[in-house]
Amino acid sequence: MSAQSTIPPAASPSPVEGSAMGGRASKSSFGAESTMSLLVDSLKDRLLFAVPKKGRLMEKTLEILAGADIKYNRAHRLDVALVQNHPIALVFLPAADIPRFVALGSVALGITGQDVIAESTHADNITELLQLGFGKCSLQVQVPVTGPIQTVEGLSGGRIATSFEVLAAELFNGKSGIDSKTGKQTKVEYVGGSVEAACALGMADGIVDLVESGDTMRAAGLHAIHTLMKSEAVLITSKEPHQTLTPELKSLITLIKSRVAGVLAAKKYVYASYNIERKNLDKALTITPGRRAATVSPLETEGWVAVSSMVERKEMAKVMDELETTGAEDILIFALDNCRVGI
């Protein structure tokens, strides 16, 4: 079941209380309640979970939700979907809007980038539950490689193009609005897209923008002279839960956090099992220490033990080679579909 394409304004105290989703039930020309009004009633006893509505963040988020067995159907172009196997409703929002909705308690959970949380100015009202390992990037100051300015100090009093006005202004002008060292005010101008072109077009002396691989910046003749922050996608909640969040719904936050952590661990780790002589055990355990500790069990063959441990997926070939060198035998690697790792 899913419905509704309109998300309430950020200023509304709750998606349920907003003008688009709350108030008097609307009627069709035939006098029947609309799908909208029926949806509003169904949200009253559900935990609201904000997820990005487009782009790579959405794709990766939906993969995690599937791994966490959060089942839902989302109708075409509608921005709320009811979860079938839990009292949860997914609210699809622009990633940049999610920090505000979470901070105000309008939604109980959200997934978005650390960069947009910092830019939103709501970071003090948000608790970061889990780092999700995707959407990794850096927010950097970039200038032309062959340009006369090659330091942050050199940009003081100049022109900066960015879509991160808050963070850029804080870096260059501080809270006073003027660089305390130079007494100059740097002009920070908002550019919504293609920020890397601003310098070449003569609009800016430098830019502040997100960088993943850096290929786009290099193609534009730019390079980094300062990194403001590193960012990745995170699972967040409000430090002050909304008053409508019941104890039953609040317990779902812990459940979802545990499930998501298990999905992430299953993607990151594999399960290794091998047999080894006890005299070589200490050396083998330095290779497979496990997340907390390896499991060691005696074998019927005297002087031999069986060892099982979680190892990082990206290191598994190297681990198997090193174990074989130590004298380990019957080395097996098992993929993990899911797990619980403790958080």
TASULMO-V122594 format. One record per helix or strand. SS is the DSSP state (H for helix, E for strand). FROM is the first residue (numbers start at 1). LEN is the number of residues. If there is no record, write none. Layout:
SS|FROM|LEN ; SS|FROM|LEN
This chain:
E|2|2 ; E|27|1 ; E|33|1 ; H|35|9 ; E|47|6 ; H|55|13 ; E|72|1 ; E|80|4 ; E|88|6 ; H|95|9 ; E|109|5 ; H|114|7 ; H|123|3 ; E|126|6 ; E|137|8 ; H|153|3 ; E|159|4 ; H|165|9 ; E|187|4 ; H|195|3 ; E|206|6 ; H|215|5 ; E|222|10 ; E|233|6 ; H|247|22 ; E|269|9 ; H|278|10 ; E|295|4 ; E|304|9 ; H|313|14 ; E|329|7
